[in-house]
Amino acid sequence: MSTQYESLRPDALYTDVWDVAPPPAAAVGRDVWPRRPGAFIRLAPSVAAVDAVEVDPSAEAAPAVREIALGQFGLVPPWVKSASDAKLRSTKLVNARAETVSTSNNFRHAWLGAQRCIVPMMAFLEDDHRSGKPVRTRIARVDGKPMGVAGLWERWVGADGEEIVSFCLLTVNANSHALMHRYQQPGSEKRMLAVLNEGAYGAWLTAHPEKAREFMRAYPAQSLTANPVEKK
């Protein structure tokens, strides 16, 4: 699983790359791991839908507007009964397999409800076990630009009104990927985050759930670089 990543720095990249305002200062730390707060980009709620205003069918559809949102890393499914149960489950629900996301009891609601998002990051971390010991490794784009990873978000509300907004990262098979097959536990299926191409950000957020499957593909190995993390 990909359980840790680096958030965007500097904050201006949120606006430069995704045309959204950055999250509030200090709301998101440099490193994000399960149950820590993270920022994600989603479609802003439609004013027309919220207000249930009668719409002229001949009028042009309003352009999709993106917004920044904050949530905990690790999805909380809507069927979870309590906040304590949510805390236990969310640490194991940081990644959703693209192949089973529409049938998984944990992620199906968010997928079918088109609650897709983009999780901006500078890099993600994986363990390299080839030496016999796990070596923490930083995976980033060769050109140093930020990555937008396909994700899902969810809103859980408890019986007492407590609310938890959460998100997860989508993954694809990487057994034959020239770079990512090196990482994670030996003998296990290799997975990698579904990094989106820059030109696909808008389409990913607005596509029909079945069409959205077309975005679930491995990012080119030649566009990524991997470097061991120096121990402090």
C-alpha positions in Angstrom: 0.0 0.0 0.0 1.0 3.6 -0.6 0.5 5.0 2.9 2.6 8.2 2.9 3.1 11.2 0.6 4.4 14.7 0.5 1.9 17.5 0.2 2.4 20.5 -2.2 5.1 23.1 -1.6 4.9 26.0 -2.3 1.2 26.6 -1.8 1.1 28.6 -5.0 1.1 25.4 -7.0 -2.5 24.7 -6.0 -3.5 27.8 -8.0 -0.9 27.4 -10.8 -1.7 23.8 -11.6 -5.3 23.3 -10.6 -6.7 26.8 -10.4 -7.9 26.4 -6.8 -7.1 28.4 -3.7 -4.6 26.7 -1.4 -5.8 25.2 1.9 -5.5 27.3 5.0 -2.0 27.8 6.4 -0.8 24.9 8.6 -4.0 22.9 7.8 -1.9 20.2 6.0 1.6 19.1 7.1 4.5 18.4 4.8 4.0 14.6 5.1 0.6 13.0 5.1 -0.1 9.5 6.4 -3.2 7.6 7.6 -5.7 9.6 9.7 -3.7 12.8 9.1 -5.4 15.7 7.4 -4.8 16.1 3.7 -6.0 18.4 0.9 -7.9 17.2 -2.2 -9.6 18.7 -5.2 -13.2 18.0 -6.1 -16.0 19.5 -8.1 -17.8 22.3 -6.2 -21.5 21.6 -5.4 -23.8 22.9 -8.1 -25.8 25.9 -6.9 -28.6 25.0 -9.2 -28.9 21.5 -7.7 -28.7 22.8 -4.1 -31.3 25.4 -4.6 -33.5 23.1 -6.8 -34.2 26.1 -9.1 -36.1 25.4 -12.3 -33.5 25.3 -15.1 -34.1 26.2 -18.7 -33.3 23.0 -20.7 -32.1 25.1 -23.6 -29.5 26.9 -21.5 -25.8 26.0 -21.7 -24.5 23.9 -18.8 -22.4 25.9 -16.3 -18.7 25.1 -16.4 -17.5 22.7 -13.8 -15.8 24.5 -10.9 -13.2 22.9 -8.8 -12.6 23.5 -5.1 -10.1 22.5 -2.5 -11.3 20.4 0.4 -9.7 19.0 3.6 -10.2 15.5 5.0 -8.5 12.7 6.7 -6.3 10.3 4.7 -8.1 7.0 5.0 -11.7 6.6 3.8 -14.6 6.2 6.2 -17.5 4.3 4.5 -21.0 5.7 5.1 -22.2 2.4 6.7 -19.7 2.7 9.6 -21.6 2.8 12.9 -19.4 4.9 15.2 -16.5 7.3 15.2 -14.3 4.8 17.1 -15.0 2.2 14.4 -14.2 4.8 11.8 -10.8 5.4 13.3 -10.0 1.7 13.2 -11.2 1.1 9.7 -9.8 4.2 8.0 -6.1 3.3 8.5 -6.7 0.2 6.3 -8.7 2.1 3.7 -6.1 4.5 2.3 -5.9 2.7 -1.0 -8.7 1.5 -3.3 -8.0 -1.1 -6.0 -9.2 0.2 -9.4 -10.2 -3.3 -10.4 -12.7 -3.8 -7.6 -13.6 -0.2 -6.6 -17.2 -0.5 -8.0 -18.0 -3.7 -6.1 -16.1 -3.2 -2.8 -18.4 -2.5 0.1 -15.9 0.1 1.3 -15.6 2.2 -1.8 -18.6 1.5 -4.0 -20.7 4.3 -2.6 -18.1 6.9 -3.4 -17.4 5.5 -6.8 -21.0 5.2 -8.0 -21.7 8.6 -6.5 -19.0 10.1 -8.7 -17.2 11.4 -5.5 -13.9 11.4 -7.3 -11.1 13.8 -6.5 -7.5 14.7 -7.3 -5.0 14.4 -4.5 -2.1 16.8 -5.2 1.4 15.7 -4.0 5.0 16.3 -4.7 6.0 12.6 -4.2 4.9 9.4 -2.5 7.0 7.0 -0.5 7.5 3.2 -0.9 9.7 0.6 0.7 12.4 -1.1 -1.4 13.1 -4.6 0.0 15.7 -5.7 -2.5 18.6 -5.4 0.0 16.7 -7.6 2.5 15.8 -4.6 4.6 13.1 -2.0 3.8 14.6 1.2 2.4 12.3 4.1 2.3 12.2 5.6 -1.2 10.8 8.8 -2.6 9.0 8.5 -5.9 8.5 11.8 -7.8 8.2 13.1 -11.3 11.5 13.5 -13.2 10.6 17.1 -14.1 10.0 18.0 -10.4 6.4 19.0 -11.1 3.6 18.0 -8.7 1.5 14.9 -9.3 -2.3 14.7 -9.3 -3.4 11.2 -8.1 -6.9 9.8 -8.7 -8.8 9.5 -5.5 -12.3 9.1 -3.9 -13.8 11.2 -1.1 -16.5 10.4 1.4 -18.6 12.2 4.1 -19.6 10.2 7.1 -22.1 11.5 9.7 -22.6 9.8 13.0 -25.8 9.5 15.0 -24.8 12.4 17.2 -24.1 14.6 14.1 -20.3 14.2 14.2 -18.9 14.5 10.7 -15.8 13.0 9.1 -14.7 14.0 5.6 -12.2 11.5 4.3 -10.4 10.4 1.1 -8.3 7.6 -0.4 -6.0 7.0 -3.3 -6.7 4.7 -6.2 -4.1 2.1 -7.3 -3.4 0.0 -10.3 -1.4 -3.2 -10.9 2.3 -2.6 -11.3 3.7 -6.1 -11.6 5.2 -5.3 -15.0 6.0 -1.7 -14.4 9.7 -1.0 -15.1 10.1 1.1 -11.9 7.3 0.2 -9.4 7.8 -3.6 -9.6 10.8 -3.1 -7.2 8.8 -1.9 -4.2 6.5 -3.3 -1.5 6.7 -6.7 0.1 8.5 -9.5 -1.8 6.1 -12.0 -3.3 3.1 -9.7 -3.1 1.3 -8.1 -6.0 2.9 -4.8 -6.9 0.6 -1.8 -6.9 1.1 1.9 -7.8 -0.9 5.1 -7.4 -3.1 6.0 -10.4 -1.2 9.2 -11.3 -3.3 11.3 -13.8 -1.9 12.9 -16.9 -2.0 16.7 -16.6 -4.6 17.0 -19.4 -7.0 14.6 -17.8 -7.7 16.4 -14.6 -11.0 17.9 -15.7 -12.2 14.8 -17.5 -11.5 12.6 -14.4 -13.7 14.7 -12.2 -16.6 14.9 -14.6 -16.6 11.5 -16.3 -19.4 8.9 -15.9 -18.3 6.2 -13.5 -17.9 3.6 -16.3 -15.9 6.1 -18.4 -13.8 7.0 -15.4 -12.3 3.5 -15.5 -10.3 4.6 -18.6 -8.1 6.8 -16.3 -7.0 3.8 -14.3 -3.6 3.2 -15.9 0.1 3.0 -14.8 2.1 6.2 -15.1 5.1 5.9 -17.5 8.3 4.7 -15.7 10.5 7.1 -17.7 8.6 10.0 -16.2 9.3 9.0 -12.6 12.4 9.0 -10.5 13.2 7.1 -7.3 15.6 8.1 -4.5 16.3 6.6 -1.1 15.2 8.9 1.8 18.1 10.1 3.9 17.7 9.1 7.6 17.8 12.1 9.9 
